[in-house]
Amino acid sequence: MFSKPCHVCGETLEAKDLEAFGYAGLAHVRAEHPEEVPYPDLAVRNYFEGLARMTGGSERLDELGGVEIHPVTEDRLDDWLAFFDFDGNVGLPENSACYCLEPHEWDPHQPPPELHHWRERREEMIGFFRAGHAFGYLAYVDGRPAGWVNAARRGDTALFRRGDPADGRTAAVACFVIAPPYRRHGLARQLLDRVLADAPGRGLDAVEAYPPNFDAPGERNFRGRRAMYDAAGFTEVKVRSRDVVMRREAGPVGE
């Protein structure tokens, strides 16, 4: 049984399983909040199913235990799925259906991609991993997945691809997700340092990043703060309407 309050009015909604909870949330907002929630039916269902799924911790830890960072290989896909299924977007159910698929599917020169159920998006991203088109790292704290960075080749993204030879030699730091207990402890910077250090071994000669050029709350800034990239030796390449393209040569910070 799932029981959660409506984010608009606080009324408790209940259902026996995730799918039923999504439909219960949809029926509730269509009846009670049609103007406050003007989103497509599937987006609303994804939201409420995400609200029910996000069962991980929400309170920030004062201190972290041991941190390990590992690339997401086949033997770590279950950890990656558990992170996105339950922990990564606690408090942000509107993002719970993403599964970091956005950079791979959203071409800014084309109409927005068709909306899909979170289970379909989950499987699609796993397909990208297994085809070698998605790549990134999980940060573990005391053995538990705590943070993620998407560091695929730029050419394997639709959002940042430029169609030039550098696409295949450049890592695109497309997204960070840090679970709430582990935020503001420097995990994103540790993940970034690992991307930089490993890039030459991946046959890459540069790393790009795309911090927003507006003030975004930390938990909603999935691209990373510009100050972090400045401190890691990135330089500004281009200022765009919503972000800044930053770039540095691959290799450990300090080299």
Residue, then its C-alpha position, 0 to 999 in steps of 0.5 A: m500500500f502506498s500513501k502520500p499527500c498531494h503536493v498541492c492540497g496535502e490530501t492523503l492519496e492511497a493505492k495498492d501499487l505504484e501504477a494504481f497510485g499514479y492513476a490515483g494522483l492523476a484522478h485527484v489533480r484532474a478533479e481538484h487542481p486542473e489549473e495548478v497541474p496543467y501537465p499531460d496525463l503521463a507526466v502527472r502519473n510519472y510524478f506521483e509514481g516517482l513520489a511513491r518510489m523515492t523512499g531514500g533519505s532526505e536529511r543531509l548527513d553532517e559527515l561522510g564515511g569512506v567514498e569510492i568512485h566506480p565507472v558504471t559497468e555491467d556489474r554495477l547497473d543494478d546499483w545504478l538502477a537502485f540509485f535512480d529508482f529510490d534515492g537520487n531524486v528524493g524531494l524532486p519527484e518531477n525529475s524521477a522519470c528522467y534516468c539521465l536520458e535527457p542528454h541522449e534524447w533531447d536534440p535542441h534542433q528538433p521537436p521535444p522527444e515524445l513523453h514516455h513512462w518512467r519504466e520505458r525510460r529506465e529500459e532505454m537508458i540501460g540500452f544506451f549503457r549496454a550499447g556503449h553510448a552512455f557512460g558515467y560514474l557512481a560515487y559510493v559512500d560506505g558502500r551505498p550509491a550516493g552520487w552520479v555523473n554522466a560523462a558520455r562522449r559528446g558525440d553520444t549525446a543529442l543535446f551537446r553533439r556538434g557533428d564535428p571530429a571532436d565529438g568522439r574525443t570529448a567527454a560531455v559532463a552532462c549531468f550530476v545527481i547527488a542524493p540528499p544525504y550526501r549533498r554539499h560534501g564535495l561529491a560532485r567535485q570528486l566525480l568531476d576529478r575522476v572524469l578528468a583523470d580517466a579521460p585519456g584512458r578512454g581515448l579522449d583529449a578534452v572534457e566539456a561542461y555546461p553550467p547554467n548562466f543563471d542562479a539555479p538552486g543546488e538540488r536543481n542544478f544538474r549541470g554543476r556550478r561554474a565555480m567548480y569548473d573554474a577551480a578545476g581549470f576549465t576555461e570559457v568557450k562560449v556563452r549561450s542563452r541558458d548555459v556556458v560551454m567550458r572546456r579543459e584538456a583531459g588529465p588529472v587536475g594539477e597536471 
